[in-house]
Amino acid sequence: MTKTHVDAAPADRLTHFPVTFFAVVMGLLGLTLALHAAAPVWAPAGALSSGMLGLSLLALAVISALYVLKVLRHPGAVAAEWQHPVKLAFFPTITISLLLLATALWSVWPGLARSVWLVGVIGQGALTVAVISGWISHRSFQVGHLTPAWFIPAVGNVIVPVAGLPMGYVEISWLFFSGGLMFWVVLLTLVMNRLIFHDPIPARLFPTMVILIAPPSVAFVAHVALAGGLDGLARGLIYTAYIFAALVIVQVPKLVRLPFALSWWALSFPLAALAIASFRFAALAGTLAHLLIGAVTLGLLILVVLGLAVRTGIAVARGEICRPE
């Protein structure tokens, strides 16, 4: 009897291994790219970025292996996640991780980066269509199911041009950028309606509020690449990101009182995107203010990722993660 119980425990844990774990990879790769963006003004950032790339690859390999194992052993549990109104939006974190990895690899291993990017683009396109089709299917979603996490599929699309344009995929980059920007505007309207006129977001998902910062930040980086420099839209995007950042700062007292959950990793990538956008603007416009914003955001991002890594390790050791909800 005891042996059966011991043998069943790992299987049970694997059954509840969530797709949201890929948000960890997004956060680590986001820090990798933010450090890379800071390298021209802070020399140690280059070496730190290389180290973070190795750590991100390790995290992606481990999490991917565990989730593939879950797919093979517990396909029903994966199907249940796909049918979940909140977790559905997290499936594109898998392909977004590949797109971010390709961006990080481009300056080091361009051949490998191109292959990873192509897989990521195909997967991102397929998941975007599948997720949006899921949203508009015969299922009935309630307003309470809507959170800023629904931005994730849109964010993934605007990431495509960041590496796609240097690789020469101009039209594909414009295609994904246009789709991502369109769905961001639509979802922003829905999310703001939900936040203003309906019940507050549950505590477990409240950290996803920080995701509001990510779409305009990533869209800024993609747009300046596509447009070849700063213009009115680029400025509008980065200042929209700053406005959302200000709104999130006001929520910090509430955030720090919440219990830890994997959703806390939602803090990491948006901060990385904001830091990268700020460094990019500073490089293009030569402004000290944006450089300082990027530096402060990067410092905060490093602290957040370190804190989240420690807290996640503690949660795993205590068995607080991969449990039935």
C-alpha positions in Angstrom: 0.0 0.0 0.0 2.8 2.4 0.9 4.7 1.7 -2.3 1.6 2.3 -4.4 1.2 5.7 -2.7 4.8 6.7 -3.2 4.7 5.6 -6.9 1.5 7.6 -7.5 2.7 10.8 -6.1 5.1 11.8 -9.0 2.3 10.9 -11.5 -0.1 13.1 -9.6 2.3 16.0 -9.6 2.9 15.6 -13.4 -0.9 15.6 -14.0 -1.1 19.0 -12.4 2.1 20.4 -14.0 0.7 23.6 -15.5 1.4 25.2 -18.9 1.8 28.5 -17.0 5.3 27.2 -16.1 6.4 28.5 -19.5 5.9 32.0 -18.1 9.1 31.3 -16.1 11.0 30.8 -19.4 9.6 34.0 -20.8 10.8 35.9 -17.7 14.3 34.5 -17.9 14.6 35.1 -21.6 13.2 38.6 -21.1 15.9 39.3 -18.5 18.5 37.9 -21.0 17.4 40.3 -23.7 17.1 43.3 -21.3 20.7 42.7 -20.2 21.7 42.5 -23.8 20.0 45.8 -24.5 21.9 47.4 -21.5 25.3 46.1 -22.6 26.2 49.3 -24.6 25.9 51.4 -21.5 26.8 48.8 -18.8 29.7 46.6 -19.8 29.0 43.7 -17.3 25.5 43.3 -18.8 26.9 41.5 -21.8 28.5 38.7 -19.7 25.4 38.5 -17.5 23.2 38.2 -20.6 25.3 35.2 -21.9 25.0 33.5 -18.5 21.2 34.2 -18.4 20.9 32.7 -21.9 22.4 29.4 -20.7 20.1 29.4 -17.7 17.1 30.1 -19.9 18.0 27.3 -22.2 18.2 24.9 -19.2 14.9 26.1 -17.9 13.2 25.7 -21.3 14.6 22.2 -21.7 13.5 21.0 -18.3 10.0 22.6 -18.4 9.5 21.4 -22.0 10.5 17.8 -21.2 8.2 17.7 -18.2 5.3 19.1 -20.2 5.9 16.7 -23.1 5.9 13.9 -20.6 2.5 15.2 -19.3 1.2 15.3 -22.8 2.2 11.7 -23.4 1.0 10.3 -20.0 -1.9 12.6 -19.2 -3.4 13.9 -22.4 -6.8 14.4 -20.7 -5.2 16.8 -18.2 -3.7 18.8 -21.1 -7.1 18.9 -22.8 -8.6 20.2 -19.6 -6.1 23.0 -19.5 -7.0 23.8 -23.1 -10.6 24.0 -22.2 -9.9 26.2 -19.1 -11.0 29.8 -19.8 -7.9 31.3 -18.2 -5.2 28.7 -18.8 -6.0 28.6 -22.6 -4.3 32.0 -23.0 -1.1 30.6 -21.6 -0.5 28.0 -24.3 1.2 30.6 -26.6 3.8 31.2 -23.9 5.4 28.0 -25.4 5.9 29.6 -28.8 6.6 33.0 -27.4 9.5 31.4 -25.5 10.8 30.1 -28.8 10.6 33.5 -30.5 12.4 35.1 -27.6 15.0 32.4 -27.7 15.6 33.0 -31.4 16.0 36.7 -30.7 18.6 36.0 -28.0 20.4 33.5 -30.2 20.5 35.7 -33.4 23.8 37.5 -32.5 25.5 34.2 -31.3 24.2 31.4 -33.5 22.2 32.9 -36.4 21.7 29.5 -38.1 20.1 28.0 -35.0 18.2 31.2 -34.3 16.6 31.1 -37.7 15.4 27.5 -37.3 14.0 28.2 -33.8 12.3 31.4 -35.1 10.6 29.5 -38.0 9.3 26.8 -35.6 8.2 29.6 -33.2 6.4 31.5 -36.0 4.5 28.5 -37.3 3.5 27.5 -33.8 2.6 31.0 -32.8 0.4 31.4 -35.9 -1.3 28.1 -35.3 -1.9 28.8 -31.6 -3.2 32.3 -32.2 -5.8 31.0 -34.6 -6.6 28.1 -32.2 -6.9 30.3 -29.1 -9.0 33.0 -30.8 -11.2 30.3 -32.3 -11.6 28.9 -28.8 -12.7 32.3 -27.6 -15.4 32.7 -30.2 -16.5 29.1 -30.2 -19.9 27.8 -28.9 -18.5 27.9 -25.3 -19.9 30.5 -23.0 -17.2 32.7 -21.3 -18.0 34.9 -18.4 -16.7 38.3 -17.7 -14.8 37.0 -14.7 -12.8 34.7 -17.0 -11.2 37.7 -18.7 -7.9 38.9 -17.3 -4.8 40.7 -18.8 -3.4 37.2 -19.4 -5.6 37.2 -22.5 -3.1 39.6 -24.0 -0.5 36.9 -24.2 -1.4 35.6 -27.7 -1.3 39.2 -29.0 2.0 39.9 -27.4 3.5 36.9 -29.1 2.5 38.2 -32.5 4.3 41.5 -32.1 7.5 39.8 -30.9 7.8 38.1 -34.4 9.4 41.2 -36.2 12.0 41.7 -33.5 14.1 38.8 -34.8 12.2 38.3 -38.1 13.2 41.6 -39.7 17.0 41.2 -39.2 16.5 37.7 -40.7 14.9 39.2 -43.8 11.3 38.1 -43.2 9.8 41.5 -43.8 6.3 40.6 -45.0 5.8 37.9 -42.3 6.9 40.4 -39.7 4.4 43.0 -40.9 1.7 40.3 -41.0 2.2 39.2 -37.3 2.7 42.8 -36.1 -0.5 44.0 -37.7 -2.5 41.1 -36.3 -1.0 41.5 -32.8 -1.6 45.2 -32.7 -5.2 44.8 -33.9 -6.1 42.1 -31.2 -4.3 44.2 -28.5 -6.6 47.1 -29.2 -9.7 44.9 -29.1 -8.6 43.0 -26.0 -7.6 46.2 -24.2 -11.1 47.6 -24.6 -12.6 44.3 -23.2 -10.1 44.1 -20.3 -10.6 47.8 -19.3 -14.4 47.2 -19.3 -13.9 44.2 -17.1 -11.6 46.0 -14.7 -13.8 49.1 -14.3 -17.4 47.7 -14.3 -17.1 44.2 -12.9 -15.7 42.3 -9.8 -12.0 42.6 -9.1 -9.6 40.0 -10.5 -9.1 37.1 -8.1 -6.0 37.4 -5.9 -4.3 34.4 -7.5 -4.5 36.1 -10.9 -4.0 39.7 -9.8 -0.3 39.7 -10.7 -1.4 39.4 -14.4 -2.3 43.1 -14.2 1.4 43.8 -14.9 0.9 42.2 -18.3 -0.8 45.5 -19.3 2.7 46.9 -19.7 3.9 44.3 -22.2 2.0 44.8 -25.4 2.8 48.5 -26.0 6.4 47.9 -24.9 7.0 45.0 -27.3 5.1 46.8 -30.0 7.4 49.8 -29.7 10.5 47.7 -30.2 8.9 45.9 -33.2 7.6 49.1 -34.7 10.9 51.0 -34.6 12.5 48.0 -36.4 9.8 47.9 -39.0 9.6 51.7 -39.5 13.4 52.2 -39.4 13.3 54.6 -36.5 11.2 56.8 -34.2 7.9 58.2 -35.4 4.6 59.3 -33.9 3.3 55.8 -33.4 6.5 54.7 -31.8 6.4 57.5 -29.3 2.7 56.8 -28.6 3.4 53.1 -27.9 6.2 53.7 -25.4 4.4 56.4 -23.5 1.3 54.2 -23.4 3.6 51.6 -21.8 4.7 54.2 -19.2 1.1 55.1 -18.4 0.3 51.5 -17.8 3.4 51.2 -15.7 2.2 54.1 -13.5 -1.2 52.4 -13.1 0.6 49.2 -12.0 2.8 51.0 -9.5 -0.3 52.2 -7.8 -1.3 48.5 -7.3 2.0 47.5 -5.7 0.7 47.7 -2.1 -2.0 45.2 -3.0 0.4 43.0 -4.9 2.9 42.6 -2.1 0.2 41.3 0.2 -0.8 38.4 -2.1 0.2 34.8 -1.6 2.8 33.4 -4.0 1.6 31.6 -7.1 3.1 30.8 -10.5 1.1 33.8 -11.9 3.7 36.0 -10.1 6.0 35.3 -13.0 3.7 37.6 -15.0 5.7 40.4 -13.4 9.0 39.5 -15.1 8.5 39.7 -18.9 6.5 43.0 -18.9 9.3 44.6 -16.9 11.9 43.2 -19.3 9.9 44.6 -22.3 9.7 48.0 -20.7 13.4 48.1 -19.9 14.3 47.0 -23.5 11.9 49.6 -25.0 13.4 52.3 -22.8 17.0 51.4 -23.7 16.0 51.3 -27.4 14.4 54.8 -27.2 17.4 56.2 -25.4 19.7 54.8 -28.1 17.6 56.3 -30.9 16.8 59.7 -29.4 19.9 60.1 -27.1 17.7 60.9 -24.1 19.0 60.5 -20.6 15.5 60.2 -19.0 14.7 57.1 -21.0 18.1 55.6 -20.2 17.5 56.1 -16.5 14.0 54.6 -16.8 15.6 51.6 -18.5 18.3 51.3 -15.9 15.8 51.5 -13.0 13.5 49.0 -14.6 16.3 46.6 -15.3 17.5 46.8 -11.7 13.9 46.1 -10.5 13.6 43.2 -13.0 16.8 41.6 -11.7 15.5 41.8 -8.1 12.1 40.5 -9.2 13.5 37.5 -11.1 15.8 36.6 -8.2 13.0 36.8 -5.8 10.7 34.8 -8.0 13.3 32.1 -8.6 13.9 31.7 -4.8 10.2 31.7 -4.0 9.5 29.2 -6.8 12.2 26.9 -5.5 10.7 27.1 -2.0 7.2 26.4 -3.4 8.5 23.3 -5.3 10.3 22.0 -2.3 7.2 22.4 -0.1 4.9 20.8 -2.8 2.9 24.0 -3.1 3.0 23.8 -6.9 1.5 21.1 -9.2 -1.4 20.5 -6.9 -5.1 20.3 -7.8 -6.7 23.8 -7.8 
